[in-house]
Amino acid sequence: MDNRTAGRNTQPEQTEGTTMKIGIIGAGNIGGNLTRRLTALGHDVSVANSRGPETLTALAQETGATAVTAAEAARGAEIVVVTVPLKNVPDLPDGLLDGAAEGFTVIDTGNYYPRERDGRIDAIEDDGLTESRWTERRIGHPVIKAFNGTYAQDILDRPRPAGDPERLALPVAGDDAAAKEKVRLLIDELGFDTVDAGGIDDSWRQQPDTPVYGLREGVDAVTKALSEASPERPEGFRG
């Protein structure tokens, strides 16, 4: 979820876990703040946007991430984060995921906003594909859906240690159990709990205007909100 503020994380950084190479494609609010947090945790981050690495100099200098082209972001990466507007997914370069590490995982943070940004996507509207199922077909690789309903600023400001009663929980959907577990462990390292939201065909439960979207609560409330979602796409989110 894009919110338009930016700031510094004042929470103590966690140091546990294995350092990974992570590629982030999209340097907006979510992509930029994930770059800040993941580099602070010691991960080797490459970050790209649609305008070229020369436009990411400030972010690279701030974080120590490597600014690259979108075609280079996945090279050697164990996790690739695709965090671009849905309308721009078809414009991602061919071979986007070429050279990624064996067994790599893709995180999709995307949301479908047909009226205010993306225009109508027939496969979503007419064929009933979830946003992330559509995205994975466009990029040619399974995805794990996460961070799509998260306020970008919370990535910096709201991490808490495990067991903290104020720790927020994020829904995570995906078909590959091992990939999902990898993402859930990464989110735990970032300072958030997770709730298994099912497979990608179930990920409508966390799409915009569902009860869990933008919910700042813990595991129990997030689990309840997922169960209360309706598969019918709200009128305001139809093209």
KEMAR-423599 format. One record per residue: x, y, z of N, C-alpha, C in turn. Coordinates in steps of 0.2 Angstrom, whole numbers. Each point is the difference from the previous one (the first is absolute). Last residue first. Layout:
BEGIN
+-------+-------+-------+-------+-------+-------+-------+-------+-------+
!   n_u !   n_v !   n_w !  ca_u !  ca_v !  ca_w !   c_u !   c_v !   c_w !
+-------+-------+-------+-------+-------+-------+-------+-------+-------+
!     X !     Y !     Z !     X !     Y !     Z !     X !     Y !     Z !
...
+-------+-------+-------+-------+-------+-------+-------+-------+-------+
***
This chain:
BEGIN
+-------+-------+-------+-------+-------+-------+-------+-------+-------+
!   n_u !   n_v !   n_w !  ca_u !  ca_v !  ca_w !   c_u !   c_v !   c_w !
+-------+-------+-------+-------+-------+-------+-------+-------+-------+
!   -65 !   -10 !   -67 !     1 !     5 !    -5 !    -6 !     1 !    -4 !
!     3 !    -6 !    27 !    -2 !    -3 !    -7 !     1 !     5 !    -5 !
!     0 !     3 !    25 !     7 !    -3 !    -3 !    -2 !    -4 !    -6 !
!   -17 !    11 !    12 !     5 !     5 !     0 !     7 !    -2 !    -3 !
!   -18 !   -16 !     5 !    -2 !     4 !    -6 !     5 !     6 !    -1 !
!     7 !   -23 !    12 !    -4 !     6 !     2 !    -1 !     4 !    -6 !
!     4 !   -27 !    -1 !     4 !     6 !     0 !    -5 !     6 !     1 !
!    -4 !   -25 !     9 !    -2 !     5 !    -5 !     4 !     6 !     1 !
!     3 !   -18 !    15 !     3 !    -1 !    -7 !    -2 !     5 !    -5 !
!     1 !     4 !    27 !    -4 !    -2 !    -5 !     3 !    -1 !    -7 !
!     8 !     0 !    28 !     1 !     3 !    -6 !    -5 !    -4 !    -5 !
!     5 !    -5 !    24 !    -6 !     4 !    -2 !     0 !     3 !    -7 !
!    19 !   -13 !    10 !    -6 !    -4 !     0 !    -7 !     3 !    -2 !
!    21 !    12 !     3 !     0 !    -4 !    -6 !    -6 !    -4 !    -1 !
!     2 !    12 !    20 !    -1 !     4 !    -6 !     0 !    -3 !    -6 !
!     6 !   -11 !    20 !    -7 !     1 !     0 !    -2 !     4 !    -6 !
!    23 !    -3 !     4 !    -3 !    -7 !    -2 !    -8 !     1 !    -1 !
!    12 !    19 !     8 !     2 !    -1 !    -7 !    -4 !    -7 !    -2 !
!     0 !     5 !    23 !    -5 !     5 !    -4 !     1 !    -1 !    -8 !
!    14 !   -13 !    15 !    -7 !    -2 !     1 !    -5 !     5 !    -5 !
!    24 !     4 !     1 !    -2 !    -6 !    -3 !    -7 !    -1 !     0 !
!     6 !    25 !     4 !     3 !    -6 !     1 !    -3 !    -6 !    -4 !
!    -2 !    27 !    -8 !    -2 !    -4 !     5 !     5 !    -7 !     1 !
!    -8 !    21 !   -17 !     6 !     0 !     5 !    -1 !    -4 !     6 !
!   -10 !     1 !   -27 !    -2 !    -1 !     7 !     7 !     0 !     4 !
!    -4 !     3 !   -25 !     2 !     5 !     5 !    -1 !    -1 !     7 !
!   -12 !   -17 !   -14 !     4 !     5 !    -3 !     1 !     6 !     4 !
!   -14 !   -19 !     6 !     7 !     0 !     2 !     4 !     5 !    -3 !
!   -24 !    -3 !    -6 !     1 !     2 !     7 !     7 !     0 !     3 !
!    -5 !     6 !   -26 !    -1 !    -6 !     4 !     1 !     2 !     7 !
!     5 !    14 !   -18 !    -6 !     1 !     2 !    -3 !    -7 !     3 !
!    21 !    -4 !   -15 !    -2 !     7 !     2 !    -8 !    -1 !     2 !
!    13 !   -23 !     2 !    -1 !     5 !    -5 !    -2 !     7 !     2 !
!     2 !   -23 !    11 !     5 !     6 !     2 !     0 !     5 !    -5 !
!   -13 !   -20 !    -3 !    -1 !     1 !     7 !     4 !     6 !     2 !
!     3 !   -10 !   -21 !    -5 !     5 !     0 !    -2 !     2 !     7 !
!    15 !   -18 !    -6 !     3 !     6 !     2 !    -5 !     6 !    -1 !
!    -1 !   -25 !    -5 !    -4 !     3 !     6 !     2 !     7 !     2 !
!    10 !   -12 !   -18 !    -7 !     0 !    -2 !    -4 !     2 !     6 !
!    23 !    -4 !     4 !    -1 !     6 !    -4 !    -7 !     1 !    -2 !
!     3 !   -14 !    22 !     3 !     0 !    -6 !    -1 !     7 !    -4 !
!    -2 !     0 !    27 !    -2 !    -5 !    -5 !     4 !     1 !    -7 !
!     3 !    13 !    21 !    -6 !     2 !    -3 !    -2 !    -5 !    -6 !
!    16 !     2 !    24 !     0 !    -4 !    -7 !    -7 !     1 !    -2 !
!    13 !    17 !    16 !    -5 !    -5 !     0 !     0 !    -3 !    -7 !
!    19 !    14 !    17 !    -3 !    -1 !    -7 !    -6 !    -5 !     2 !
!    17 !    20 !    14 !    -3 !    -7 !    -1 !    -3 !    -1 !    -7 !
!    21 !    18 !     5 !    -7 !    -1 !    -1 !    -2 !    -7 !     1 !
!    23 !    11 !    -2 !    -4 !     2 !     6 !    -7 !    -1 !     0 !
!    19 !    -7 !   -16 !    -2 !     7 !     0 !    -4 !     3 !     6 !
!     5 !   -23 !    -2 !     6 !     4 !     1 !    -1 !     7 !    -1 !
!   -18 !   -14 !    -5 !     2 !     0 !     7 !     6 !     4 !     2 !
!    -5 !    -2 !   -22 !    -5 !     4 !     3 !     1 !     0 !     7 !
!    12 !   -16 !   -12 !     2 !     7 !    -1 !    -4 !     5 !     3 !
!    -7 !   -22 !     1 !     6 !     1 !     4 !     3 !     7 !    -1 !
!   -18 !    -6 !   -13 !    -3 !     1 !     6 !     6 !     1 !     5 !
!     5 !    -6 !   -22 !    -3 !     7 !     0 !    -2 !     2 !     7 !
!     7 !   -22 !    -4 !     6 !     4 !    -1 !    -2 !     8 !     1 !
!   -17 !   -17 !    -1 !     3 !     0 !     6 !     6 !     5 !     0 !
!   -12 !    -3 !   -20 !    -4 !     3 !     5 !     4 !     1 !     7 !
!     9 !   -14 !   -17 !     1 !     7 !    -1 !    -4 !     5 !     5 !
!    -2 !   -24 !     2 !     6 !     2 !     1 !     2 !     8 !    -1 !
!   -21 !   -10 !    -6 !     0 !     1 !     7 !     7 !     2 !     2 !
!   -14 !     6 !   -22 !     6 !    -4 !     2 !     1 !     1 !     7 !
!   -18 !    12 !   -10 !    -1 !    -7 !    -1 !     6 !    -5 !     2 !
!   -10 !    25 !    10 !     4 !    -3 !    -5 !    -1 !    -7 !     0 !
!    -4 !    25 !    16 !    -3 !    -5 !    -4 !     5 !    -3 !    -5 !
!    -2 !    15 !    25 !     4 !    -2 !    -6 !    -3 !    -6 !    -3 !
!    -5 !    22 !    19 !    -2 !    -6 !    -4 !     5 !    -2 !    -5 !
!     6 !    13 !    23 !    -2 !     1 !    -7 !    -2 !    -6 !    -3 !
!     2 !    13 !    26 !     0 !    -6 !    -4 !    -2 !     2 !    -7 !
!    11 !    14 !    23 !    -5 !    -1 !    -5 !     1 !    -7 !    -4 !
!     6 !     8 !    27 !     3 !    -2 !    -7 !    -6 !    -1 !    -5 !
!     0 !     6 !    24 !    -2 !     5 !    -5 !     3 !    -2 !    -7 !
!     4 !   -13 !    21 !    -7 !     0 !    -1 !    -3 !     5 !    -6 !
!    24 !   -14 !     1 !    -3 !     6 !     2 !    -7 !     1 !    -1 !
!    13 !   -19 !    -7 !    -3 !     0 !     6 !    -2 !     6 !     3 !
!    20 !     1 !   -17 !    -5 !    -6 !     0 !    -3 !     0 !     7 !
!     8 !    24 !    -8 !     3 !    -7 !     1 !    -5 !    -5 !     1 !
!    -4 !    21 !   -15 !     0 !    -1 !     7 !     3 !    -7 !     1 !
!    -5 !    22 !   -20 !     3 !    -7 !     2 !     0 !     0 !     7 !
!    -8 !    20 !   -13 !    -4 !    -5 !     4 !     3 !    -7 !     2 !
!     8 !    20 !   -14 !    -1 !     3 !     6 !    -3 !    -6 !     5 !
!     7 !    -3 !   -24 !     5 !     4 !     4 !    -1 !     1 !     7 !
!   -16 !   -10 !   -14 !     6 !    -4 !    -1 !     6 !     3 !     4 !
!   -21 !    11 !    -2 !     0 !    -5 !     6 !     7 !    -4 !    -1 !
!    -6 !    16 !   -17 !     3 !     3 !     6 !     1 !    -5 !     6 !
!   -13 !    -6 !   -20 !     8 !     0 !    -1 !     3 !     3 !     6 !
!   -23 !   -14 !     2 !     2 !     7 !    -1 !     8 !     1 !    -1 !
!   -14 !   -22 !    -7 !     4 !     3 !     5 !     1 !     7 !    -1 !
!   -11 !   -18 !   -14 !    -4 !     4 !     4 !     3 !     4 !     6 !
!    12 !   -14 !   -16 !    -4 !     4 !    -4 !    -5 !     4 !     4 !
!    18 !   -17 !     7 !     1 !     8 !     1 !    -5 !     4 !    -4 !
!     2 !   -25 !    -8 !     1 !     2 !     6 !     2 !     8 !     0 !
!    -4 !   -25 !   -15 !    -3 !     7 !     1 !     1 !     2 !     7 !
!    14 !   -17 !   -18 !    -3 !     0 !     7 !    -3 !     7 !     1 !
!     5 !   -14 !   -24 !     1 !     5 !     4 !    -3 !    -1 !     7 !
!     9 !   -13 !   -25 !    -4 !     0 !     6 !     2 !     6 !     4 !
!     6 !     2 !   -26 !     2 !    -4 !     6 !    -5 !     1 !     6 !
!     0 !    11 !   -22 !     2 !    -7 !    -2 !     3 !    -3 !     6 !
!   -11 !    23 !    -4 !     7 !    -1 !     1 !     3 !    -7 !    -1 !
!   -23 !     5 !    -3 !     3 !     5 !    -4 !     8 !    -1 !     1 !
!   -15 !   -13 !    13 !     0 !    -2 !    -7 !     4 !     4 !    -4 !
!    -2 !     6 !    22 !     4 !    -6 !    -1 !     0 !    -3 !    -7 !
!   -15 !    18 !     6 !     7 !     2 !     0 !     5 !    -6 !    -1 !
!   -23 !    -4 !     3 !     1 !     3 !    -7 !     7 !     2 !     0 !
!    -6 !    -9 !    20 !     0 !    -5 !    -5 !     1 !     3 !    -7 !
!    -3 !    15 !    18 !     7 !    -4 !     0 !     0 !    -6 !    -5 !
!   -20 !    12 !     3 !     5 !     5 !    -3 !     7 !    -4 !     0 !
!   -22 !   -15 !    -3 !     3 !     5 !     5 !     5 !     4 !    -2 !
!   -19 !   -10 !   -17 !     7 !    -1 !     3 !     1 !     5 !     6 !
!   -20 !    -3 !   -15 !     0 !    -1 !     7 !     7 !    -2 !     3 !
!    -9 !     7 !   -23 !     2 !    -7 !     1 !     0 !    -2 !     8 !
!    -6 !    22 !    -8 !    -4 !    -4 !    -3 !     1 !    -8 !     1 !
!    13 !    19 !    10 !    -7 !     2 !     1 !    -5 !    -6 !    -3 !
!    24 !    -2 !    -1 !    -2 !     1 !     7 !    -8 !     1 !     1 !
!    10 !    -1 !   -21 !     1 !    -7 !     3 !    -1 !     0 !     7 !
!    -1 !    20 !   -13 !    -6 !    -4 !    -1 !     1 !    -7 !     3 !
!     7 !    25 !     7 !     4 !    -6 !    -2 !    -5 !    -5 !    -1 !
!    -1 !    29 !     1 !    -3 !    -7 !     1 !     5 !    -5 !    -3 !
!    10 !    22 !    11 !    -4 !    -2 !    -5 !    -3 !    -7 !     1 !
!    15 !    13 !    15 !     2 !    -6 !    -4 !    -4 !    -1 !    -6 !
!    -3 !    18 !    18 !     7 !     0 !    -3 !     1 !    -5 !    -5 !
!   -21 !     7 !    12 !     5 !     5 !     1 !     7 !    -1 !    -3 !
!   -19 !   -16 !    -3 !    -2 !     7 !    -1 !     5 !     5 !     1 !
!     5 !   -24 !     4 !    -2 !     2 !    -7 !    -3 !     7 !    -1 !
!    16 !   -14 !    17 !    -4 !     6 !     0 !    -2 !     2 !    -7 !
!    12 !   -22 !    14 !    -3 !     2 !    -6 !    -5 !     6 !     1 !
!    25 !    -9 !    12 !    -7 !     0 !     0 !    -3 !     3 !    -6 !
!    25 !   -13 !    10 !    -4 !     4 !    -4 !    -8 !     0 !     2 !
!    23 !   -10 !     7 !    -3 !     5 !     4 !    -6 !     3 !    -3 !
!    16 !   -24 !    -2 !    -4 !     5 !    -4 !    -4 !     5 !     5 !
!    23 !   -18 !    -1 !    -5 !     4 !     4 !    -3 !     5 !    -4 !
!    15 !   -23 !    -5 !    -2 !     6 !    -2 !    -5 !     2 !     5 !
!    22 !   -18 !     0 !    -7 !     2 !     2 !    -2 !     7 !    -2 !
!    20 !   -21 !    -7 !    -2 !     6 !     2 !    -7 !     1 !     1 !
!    16 !   -19 !    -6 !    -6 !     0 !     5 !    -2 !     6 !     2 !
!    23 !     2 !   -11 !    -4 !    -6 !    -1 !    -5 !    -1 !     6 !
!     8 !    24 !    -8 !     3 !    -6 !     3 !    -5 !    -6 !     0 !
!     0 !    19 !   -20 !    -2 !     0 !     7 !     3 !    -7 !     3 !
!     1 !     7 !   -23 !     6 !     1 !     4 !    -2 !     0 !     7 !
!   -20 !     7 !   -16 !     6 !    -4 !    -2 !     6 !     1 !     5 !
!   -22 !    11 !     0 !     2 !    -5 !     5 !     6 !    -4 !    -2 !
!   -10 !    16 !   -15 !     0 !     3 !     6 !     3 !    -4 !     6 !
!    -5 !    -3 !   -25 !     6 !    -2 !     3 !     1 !     3 !     7 !
!   -13 !    15 !   -15 !     1 !    -7 !    -2 !     6 !    -3 !     4 !
!   -11 !    23 !    10 !     4 !    -3 !    -6 !     0 !    -7 !     0 !
!   -21 !    15 !     8 !     6 !    -2 !     3 !     4 !    -4 !    -5 !
!   -22 !     9 !    -3 !     5 !     4 !    -3 !     7 !    -2 !     3 !
!   -22 !    -9 !     7 !     2 !    -2 !    -6 !     6 !     3 !    -4 !
!    -8 !     7 !    23 !     3 !    -6 !    -1 !     2 !    -3 !    -7 !
!   -11 !    21 !     8 !     7 !     0 !    -3 !     3 !    -7 !     0 !
!   -22 !     6 !     9 !     0 !     2 !    -7 !     7 !    -1 !    -4 !
!    -3 !    -3 !    24 !    -2 !    -6 !    -4 !     0 !     2 !    -7 !
!    17 !    12 !    16 !    -7 !     0 !    -1 !    -2 !    -5 !    -5 !
!    20 !    -6 !    15 !    -1 !     5 !    -5 !    -7 !     0 !    -1 !
!    17 !   -15 !    12 !    -4 !     5 !     4 !    -1 !     6 !    -5 !
!    12 !   -26 !     4 !    -3 !     4 !    -6 !    -5 !     5 !     4 !
!    22 !   -15 !     9 !    -6 !     4 !     1 !    -2 !     4 !    -6 !
!    16 !   -23 !     6 !    -1 !     6 !    -5 !    -7 !     3 !     2 !
!    20 !   -18 !    11 !    -7 !     3 !     1 !     0 !     6 !    -5 !
!    19 !   -12 !     0 !    -3 !    -5 !     3 !    -8 !     2 !     1 !
!    20 !     9 !   -19 !    -5 !     1 !     6 !    -3 !    -6 !     2 !
!    16 !     4 !   -19 !     2 !    -2 !     6 !    -4 !     0 !     6 !
!    -7 !    15 !   -19 !     6 !    -4 !    -1 !     3 !    -2 !     7 !
!   -20 !    15 !    -5 !    -1 !    -7 !     2 !     6 !    -4 !     0 !
!    -1 !    23 !    -8 !    -2 !     0 !     7 !     0 !    -7 !     3 !
!     4 !     9 !   -23 !     6 !    -3 !     4 !    -2 !    -1 !     7 !
!   -15 !    10 !   -17 !     2 !    -7 !    -3 !     6 !    -3 !     4 !
!    -9 !    22 !     6 !    -4 !    -6 !     1 !     2 !    -6 !    -2 !
!    19 !    17 !     5 !    -6 !     0 !    -4 !    -4 !    -6 !     2 !
!    15 !    11 !    19 !     1 !    -4 !    -6 !    -6 !     1 !    -5 !
!    13 !     7 !    26 !    -5 !     3 !    -5 !     2 !    -4 !    -7 !
!     5 !    -7 !    26 !     3 !     1 !    -6 !    -6 !     2 !    -5 !
!     2 !     4 !    28 !    -2 !    -4 !    -5 !     3 !     2 !    -7 !
!     3 !    12 !    21 !     5 !    -5 !    -2 !    -2 !    -5 !    -5 !
!   -12 !    20 !    10 !    -1 !    -7 !     3 !     6 !    -5 !    -1 !
!    -1 !    24 !    -7 !    -3 !     0 !     6 !     0 !    -7 !     4 !
!     7 !     4 !   -23 !     5 !     3 !     5 !    -3 !    -1 !     7 !
!   -14 !    -7 !   -17 !     6 !    -5 !     0 !     5 !     3 !     5 !
!   -19 !    13 !    -5 !    -2 !    -6 !     4 !     6 !    -4 !     1 !
!     4 !    18 !   -14 !    -1 !     3 !     7 !    -2 !    -6 !     5 !
!     2 !    -4 !   -24 !     7 !     2 !     3 !    -1 !     1 !     8 !
!   -16 !    -6 !   -20 !     0 !    -3 !     7 !     6 !     1 !     4 !
!    -4 !     6 !   -23 !    -5 !     4 !     4 !    -1 !    -3 !     7 !
!    15 !    -9 !   -17 !     2 !     6 !     2 !    -5 !     4 !     4 !
!    -5 !   -22 !    -9 !     4 !     0 !     7 !     3 !     7 !     1 !
!   -23 !    -3 !   -15 !     7 !    -1 !     0 !     4 !     1 !     6 !
!   -25 !     0 !    -5 !     4 !     6 !    -3 !     7 !    -1 !     0 !
!   -17 !   -15 !     9 !    -1 !     0 !    -7 !     4 !     6 !    -3 !
!    10 !   -13 !    22 !    -7 !     3 !    -2 !     0 !     0 !    -7 !
!    15 !   -14 !    21 !    -1 !     3 !    -7 !    -7 !     3 !     0 !
!    20 !   -12 !    18 !    -6 !     3 !    -1 !    -1 !     4 !    -7 !
!    14 !   -20 !    17 !     0 !     4 !    -6 !    -7 !     3 !    -1 !
!    14 !   -10 !    23 !    -6 !     2 !    -4 !     2 !     3 !    -6 !
!     8 !   -16 !    21 !     3 !     3 !    -6 !    -5 !     1 !    -4 !
!    -2 !    -1 !    28 !    -1 !    -3 !    -7 !     3 !     3 !    -5 !
!    -1 !     7 !    24 !     6 !    -3 !    -3 !    -1 !    -4 !    -6 !
!   -16 !    14 !    13 !     1 !    -6 !     3 !     6 !    -4 !    -3 !
!    -5 !    21 !    -8 !     1 !     1 !     7 !     1 !    -7 !     4 !
!    -7 !     0 !   -23 !     7 !     2 !     1 !     2 !     1 !     7 !
!   -23 !    -3 !    -4 !     4 !    -6 !    -1 !     7 !     1 !     0 !
!   -15 !    18 !     3 !     0 !    -5 !     6 !     4 !    -6 !    -2 !
!    -2 !    17 !   -17 !     3 !     3 !     7 !     0 !    -5 !     5 !
!   -11 !    -6 !   -20 !     8 !     1 !    -1 !     3 !     2 !     6 !
!   -23 !    -1 !     0 !     3 !    -6 !     1 !     7 !     0 !    -1 !
!   -11 !    20 !    -4 !     0 !    -2 !     7 !     3 !    -7 !     2 !
!    -4 !     7 !   -23 !     6 !     4 !     3 !     0 !    -2 !     8 !
!   -17 !   -10 !   -13 !     7 !    -2 !    -2 !     5 !     4 !     3 !
!   -22 !     6 !     5 !     1 !    -6 !     2 !     7 !    -3 !    -1 !
!    -6 !    21 !    -9 !    -1 !     0 !     7 !     2 !    -6 !     3 !
!    10 !     1 !   -24 !    -5 !     5 !     3 !     0 !    -1 !     8 !
!    13 !   -12 !   -19 !     3 !     4 !     6 !    -5 !     5 !     2 !
!     3 !   -24 !   -15 !    -5 !     5 !     2 !     3 !     4 !     6 !
!     8 !   -23 !    -4 !    -2 !     3 !    -6 !    -6 !     5 !     1 !
!    21 !   -14 !    14 !    -6 !     4 !     1 !    -1 !     3 !    -6 !
!    15 !   -22 !    10 !    -1 !     5 !    -5 !    -7 !     3 !     1 !
!    20 !   -13 !    16 !    -7 !     1 !    -1 !    -1 !     5 !    -6 !
!    17 !   -18 !    15 !     0 !     4 !    -6 !    -7 !     1 !    -2 !
!     8 !    -7 !    26 !    -2 !    -2 !    -7 !     1 !     6 !    -5 !
!     7 !   -10 !    27 !     0 !     6 !    -5 !    -2 !    -3 !    -7 !
!    -9 !   -11 !    23 !     5 !     0 !    -5 !     0 !     5 !    -5 !
!    -8 !     0 !    27 !    -2 !    -2 !    -6 !     6 !     0 !    -5 !
!    -3 !    17 !    22 !     0 !    -7 !    -1 !    -2 !    -1 !    -8 !
!     1 !    21 !    11 !     6 !    -2 !    -3 !     0 !    -7 !    -2 !
!   -17 !    23 !     5 !     1 !    -7 !     2 !     6 !    -2 !    -4 !
!    -5 !    26 !     8 !     0 !    -5 !    -5 !     1 !    -7 !     2 !
!   -13 !    21 !    13 !     6 !    -4 !    -1 !     0 !    -5 !    -5 !
!   -15 !    22 !    -3 !     0 !    -6 !     4 !     7 !    -3 !    -1 !
!    -8 !    20 !   -11 !     3 !     1 !     7 !     1 !    -6 !     4 !
!    -2 !     8 !   -28 !    -2 !    -5 !     5 !     4 !     1 !     7 !
!    -7 !    20 !   -19 !     5 !    -5 !     2 !    -2 !    -5 !     6 !
!   -14 !    13 !   -22 !     3 !     1 !     6 !     5 !    -5 !     2 !
!   -22 !    10 !   -17 !     6 !    -4 !     0 !     4 !     2 !     7 !
!   -27 !     0 !   -14 !     5 !     3 !     5 !     6 !    -4 !     0 !
!   -21 !    -4 !   -12 !     4 !     5 !    -3 !     5 !     3 !     4 !
!   -12 !   -25 !    -4 !    -2 !     6 !     4 !     6 !     5 !    -1 !
!   -10 !   -24 !   -12 !     5 !     6 !     0 !    -3 !     5 !     4 !
!    -1 !   -28 !     1 !    -4 !     6 !     0 !     4 !     6 !     0 !
+-------+-------+-------+-------+-------+-------+-------+-------+-------+
***
